[in-house]
Amino acid sequence: MGDIFSLIEQVPRLWRWILAWRFRRVFGRDVGKEYHIIYFIKDVQDREIVFGSPKSKRERRRYANATNLTCITPCADTRAMGHLVYSFGENVKLPPTMDSDVDADERMDISFVSIGGTGNLKTCDLLEDASDFRGFEFKGESILWRTSILVTAHDDVDYALIIKIHPESNPERTWICCAGVGEWGTSGAAWFLARKWKEIHKWAGNKPFAIITKTQFNSDESTVMIHRFRNSEDVDKVARESTITTTTTTTTTRTDTKQTTVTAAPGPMQ
């Protein structure tokens, strides 16, 4: 009887171990050791603000100034960090380290989640070293795969990319980004990663992946996954379908316009 009670007492501990193991498979083997959540600091030109961001120490082809920010460290970063830290606290004992992208600028041999798009220096590093997912780009309000528009933010809807890779330069490390078209896309993506990592584990395991999420403004909890990719072939397929849909819509619009014009033509004079 004592052995049975002892076994029952071990069940919660075993379940916590299993959850922590799955969590590490998604976020990387450095979870619980040295792991970083990296936010970015807006480069401020206002002379009245004395803590402007230093310039990057490394040349980056993709580096671009961020837009649509509410302050030096955007509110989206604060929300995103809160989502991720809470998730880490639930699943592992050692919390991640919070660093700005400037502080982590030259550190390449680390595992991290970067918050924000191409304004974040570590997101730039990830996109440049993304191997299968190197074709993703942000242009205006859209997320592109090479030259194909996959999604475009509109009205009160924002979109984001979650990408996980093992960088070619340091394959033992894990790099993840939560990069939105706008702020709500970014924090929504972080919420999705923090809350839905078990779903991600079911289809991706410990492999690299990319996800496109959709978020309603003012509600991180509204975030849903609309596309998921394991490799560039998966993205190519969605890009082709997107191109076909866009072409069909354009053709239909032109036909409707032509029909309307004919219908509206005046009849003969009486």
Steps between C-alpha positions, in 0.01 A plus 500: 500500500786736585652445157170591332474829695864574421432445129193727509708773662751478215238551226479884525879523503523276193237707318688823577817339362321400180362854453846650558649256247240596238551869576875463436434323171311807377716776652838326491731297721638813670169560677559477873868588450598820320213633290419852384187697416616793289300820458607794288560864585369762262771729363393839636624824344329737746777687686282535808517122546842407635484123462490457125594163356865450391557409138546138398851360526442263208404563139160351412350495154146480633524761773227761475348759731182378666170680457167523683661508844340662801817564700871416531429148619160431343206384705496192278838396640374525855193291423705246306758461776222451754345218294831321450633538855174364641529196275862440599401530867234233455730248337862544611674610817759745367349813338640647178721809496353825363734683263468785254606431143782751545639311800478170310620652172824305459392185685433227245566186708181527709142376489224761500153621415515841333199729521421721202571510129797641310546778755635233738865423422467134601194451281716630216765241588238227497352601164846510344590154636159339455601244234164354387313815608733763358238619249275676752488878487298786646390765251264776606201334665567161339696182565658365182659175396753608238276705268162355603280681753378248758298733728432872535393673821177698468237679709530349849688182402876447535726214393831359620769243436629251753818333372719245674840400365825338602750749352758364260775681689399348838275196433484404869314824574135585439385835362133598498337827399153645554486766230180688424404737221390731784510493879191285553633243257822478701343464845232267362768274353679490835172411671441220249852361544472518879150351524482263202846344508345158571310522170821600326682204655241255364585578136851647518666316789852636537533596132519850348169653397328818390148616586288792383255625762206740487408730789210738556615840626490540879471126564806275512268217606323518162812374322460197273734312269406531133805333338768263626818394318772243559713595199519726196292258291207554735533876463532474120169314487314766698668777298380342175146468634512863615613614156221301329239644737625855444499453121147353505372786715655759269352334191155479659516866600590605147214290355249646746616852413460432130150361547400795711623738234294329229188492718530867581534608137224746396229383258417671169363855508120526470 
